[in-house]
């Protein structure tokens, strides 16, 4: 089983984005995960990790919930 962590910038107001990604991940992959965790951060961070490996970083990729979920699925 695997663990997904979504770290998001609180001052930037990324909470809703983090919740959208968490909902998308859980809707399609809930039975394949041990944990889906939201972690509060700052300095513009929005990173999704699967077992400590970065699978999405907003500083490198365009934010797209469906694309993030597909990336997590492929990484599993």
N, C-alpha and C positions, 0 to 999 in steps of 0.2 A: 504494500500500500504506500501511498505517497502523501506529501504535505505541500499545500499551496500557501504562500504568504504574499499578501498584497500590502506593500508599504506605500503610503500616500501622504502628501503634504497637507497638513491641517490649515496653515495660513493661506494656502492657495485655493482652498475650498474644494479639494479633490475627493472629499468623502463620498459624494454621490457617484462619482466615477468608480471608486473602489467598491461601493455596494453593487453597482451594475455588473462589474467583473465577477464579484463573488457570487452573485445570483446566477450569472451565466455559467460559471464553472460548476456550481452545485447542481444546476438544472440538468447538465449533461454528463457530469462525471462524479456525482456524489457517491456512488457505490464503489468507485475506484480510489477514493481518498480516505485517509485517516483524519485529515484536518484541513480546514480552510480558515486562515487567520488574517485579520486586518491589523496592521501595525501603523501607528501614527508616526509621522516624520515631519520634516520641514525642508527648506531650501529647494522647493520645486520637485521633490522626489515623487515619482510614481513608478514603482518597480514591482513586477510579478516574478516570484521565484517558485520553482518546483524543486523541492528537496535541496534548497540552498543554491540552486543553479538559476541564474537570471534567464527568464524566457521572454521578458518584455521590459523595456526601459523607455519611458517617454522621451528621454533626451536623445534616443536613437531611432525611435519608431513613431509613427502616427497612431494616436489613440483610436482604437476600433475594437469594441467589445467582442464582436464575433471573431475577429482575427486573433485576438488574445486567447480566446477559448480554444480555437483550432490549434494554436501553437501549443497550449498546455496539453491538449489531447494527443498531438503528435509526439510530444516529449514523454508522455506516459508509455 
